[in-house]
Amino acid sequence: MNQSLADMRRDYTRDGLSEAQAPAEPFALFHQWFAEAVATEQPPVEANAMMLATVDAGGQPHCRVLLLKALDARGFTFFTNYDSDKGCQLQANPAAAMTFFWPGLERQVRIEGRVERVTPVESDAYFQVRPLGSRLGAWASPQSRVIADRAALEQLLEQTRQRFMDSAPHCPEHWGGYRLVPERIEFWQGRPSRLHDRLDYRLQDGHWQRQRLAP
C-alpha cells in the first residue's frame, strides 16, 4: 500500500443541508435525495444499495449490503429468504437499521425502526418481475446454509431448472419481503473539515420531530 490509511481522506465540499431545505417529514427529502442519486451516481454504484444491520438472539450485530426494492409511506422494503441468517435474526429481533451512502453526492441516510413481513401478494408481485435466473435461484439456494462447494450449488440450480421445465416458478413460501417501518431517519451531508450537516427526524406520538445533530 503506497498510501497509509491515516492519510486517506477527502474533503466534502459539494453541498450543504439547511433546515430551510428540509421538509417537515422525512419521506419527501428521501425521495428527492434518492432521485438525485439515481441521476448522479454512475455504475457500478447502485443508488438503491444499502447496508442492513440486524441483531441475533444472542445480541451479536450483523451487517450486509442489500438492494431497496420498494418505498412508500409505510416504509422501506427489501426481499430475502425468510430462512436465511438475516431472516432468522429478524424473526428473533425485529429491530433493524439501514444506511444508504451516495459518494458522488457526499450524502448518506441512516434509517432505524422495526421490520414487518409484507403480504404474500406483495412478495409474489415482486417475485414475478424478477429475471428467471433470480427466481430459480430463490428456489435453489439454501441461503446461509453450509454447502460443499460451488458444484453443489450448480447441481441444486440444475435440479430446480428441471423442476420448473414446464411451468414458471412461483414465489416460494420461504421467500418474500420485509418492510422496515422507520422510527428515525437521519440525513447526512458531507461538509468541509468534517463539520458535516446532520438533520435527524424522529417519530414521536405519530409526528416527525426534526433536530440538528453535531457532526
C-alpha positions, -999 to +999 in steps of 0.1 A: +000+000+000+016+032-012-006+055+009-012+049+046-047+045+059-042+076+081-035+097+050-066+085+031-092+113+032-113+136+011-128+169+019-166+172+012-174+205-005-203+197-029-233+209-009-249+217+024-281+208+042-300+236+060-333+234+078-348+256+050-341+228+026-357+201+047-394+194+048-414+187+080-414+150+073-385+129+060-400+109+032-402+138+008-365+146+014-355+109+009-374+108-024-356+139-035-322+126-025-328+092-040-339+107-073-307+128-074-286+097-065-302+078-094-295+107-118-259+113-105-243+081-093-225+062-121-222+024-124-210+003-107-227+022-079-263+012-074-284+040-059-307+016-042-279-003-025-280-001+013-264-017+044-288-036+065-279-042+102-297-068+123-291-084+157-293-121+165-309-136+196-276-135+214-271-098+208-245-101+181-249-075+153-246-084+117-244-062+086-246-068+048-254-049+016-289-054+001-310-036-025-341-015-017-369-027-039-400-007-028-407+025-010-439+041+001-454+059+031-453+027+051-416+022+049-386+007+030-390-028+015-364-055+007-367-092-002-348-122+010-350-159+021-370-160+053-349-190+065-316-171+059-295-158+087-310-123+084-345-138+083-338-157+115-323-127+131-353-105+122-377-132+135-358-131+168-354-094+170-374-072+145-353-041+152-331-032+122-312-003+107-304+007+071-277+030+057-276+044+022-243+060+010-241+080-022-204+091-025-209+112-057-233+134-037-214+132-005-245+120+013-257+092+035-291+084+051-295+063+082-328+047+090-338+029+121-370+011+130-387-023+132-394-047+104-426-065+094-432-090+067-450-077+036-481-096+024-478-128+003-495-108-025-468-081-024-440-107-023-454-126-052-459-094-073-422-086-069-411-122-074-428-124-108-409-094-122-375-108-112-354-123-140-359-160-144-325-168-132-331-149-099-365-167-095-348-201-100-320-191-076-345-183-048-357-219-051-323-235-055-302-218-028-305-228+008-293-193+017-268-190+046-265-228+050-232-246+046-227-263+012-198-285+000-186-263-029-198-243-060-205-275-079-231-284-052-249-251-058-248-256-096-263-290-091-291-276-070-298-250-097-299-276-124-324-297-104-345-266-100-344-259-137-356-294-143-384-290-118-397-259-135-391-271-170-428-270-179-440-242-156-430-208-144-415-208-109-439-193-083-429-175-052-416-199-025-432-198+009-397-194+024-390-162+004-405-128+005-403-092+016-397-072+048-407-037+053-386-015+077-411+009+093-389+039+103-389+055+137-358+075+130-343+089+097-311+109+097-298+128+066-261+134+065-245+158+040-207+159+039-191+193+046-155+206+048-133+198+077-156+170+088-182+196+101-210+177+084-247+186+083-269+161+101-307+165+103-323+139+124-361+130+122-376+110+150-412+098+151-429+108+184-466+103+191-473+098+154-455+130+143-420+136+129-398+159+150-367+173+133-335+183+151-299+191+141-271+169+154-235+180+159-211+162+135 
